[in-house]
């Protein structure tokens, strides 16, 4: 075939000249470049929504003088949003909740994750020996953690855009015990989720506390190996529902990323508890 002769391009199913082919190829390259750029932006945007937003630092003092540090994520949009308070596991900290913060935030919640006394950055004042008492598993420090939750809610309700009449609490491991203790003492809680709850974690009697939670909807979640406490607690309160979410033994916030759909299950339950999130 001569250089100047017609070229048959099977991909285009047309006959054209070499000059027209070069133009066509260039156009296709430009279209592919634009499409790839659009797809990249779309993927980055979708990924960003799955990630936790950047928090504001929260600092406040409990009724008994403990300095608490937390991460606060203001809700999106205008108006007032329900508050989700997150309480971590034993020897953990507020960072454990990052996989849940993004879904909660996208659902319209303002979110506050705190370091409970003796954990993370909540170790002041030093003369209370908070870290040492946590390591020694002193029941007194865990039975006082409801004061951390109360101070957290008081602080959050002073922030713009937080609805003081809509509150949900999520706990993991001993954080479940604190969540139930706090709920038994406060009438303004709309819903509670417990990840791997226990009946008597670290000296906190959740079997008695759950009986005092009135009609607050409570969702108790665990994997199969830890279902005994879920079954027992669910049997003590008509407002509590137990559910086994997997066959293994992942504990508390360690279920994130390992139990399919658990983050969305939590969000859906909490949205229902407050009558839908915040638009």
C-alpha positions, 0 to 999 in steps of 0.5 A: 500500500502506498503512503498516500493511499487510503487506510482502512481503520477497523476500529472506526469502521470507516475509510479515511486519509492518514491526515484524518486518522491522525486528527481522529487519534488526537481527538480520541486521546483528548477524550480519553484524557478528559474522561480519565481526569473526570474519573479520578476526581470522582474517585477522590471525591467518593474516597474523601466522603468515606474518610473522617473529616478534620476535627476541632479539638475539644477540651473541658473539665468534668464535675470532679475536676478531670481534664478531658480531651476530644475530637469534635466534628461539627455537622454539615449544612445549616440548622441544628444537628443531633449529637453522637457521643463516642466512648472507646474501649479499655486502653484505647482512645478517641482515634479508634472511632475514625472508621465510624466518624465519616459515615456518621458525619455524612448522615448528618450528625455532629460527632464528639469522640473523647478520651475517657479519663486515664486514656489518651490525652485525658490524664490531668490532673496528675495528682489523681493518678488516672493512668495508673488507676486505669492500668491497675483496673481500679473499679472506682475510675471506671464507675466515674466515667459517666462524668466524662460523658456528662461533661462532653455532652454539656460542652457539645451543647454549647457549640453552634449547630448542635441540637440539645434535644437529640443525643445518641451514644455509642460505646465499645467494650467498657465504653458500652458500660459507660454509655449504659451508666450515663443513659441510666442517669440521663433522660435526654438520650435518644439511642445507644449502640454497644459494640461488644458489651459486657455485664460487669466490665471493670466493676461497672454493673451493666446488668443493673444500669440497662434496667434503668434506661427506660424506653431508650432504643438500645442496639447490642452488637457482638460477634458469635464468640462474645454473644453471651453478654449480648443475650443476657443484657438484651433479656433484661430490658425490653428496649434493648435488642441484641444481634450477632454480626459475625462468626468470629471474635473481633472485639469492640471497635476492632470490628470496623473494617472486618465485619461487613456493613457494621458501620452502616448498621450503626448509622441506620439505627441511630438515624432512626432513634433521632427521627432521621439525621440532619439534612 
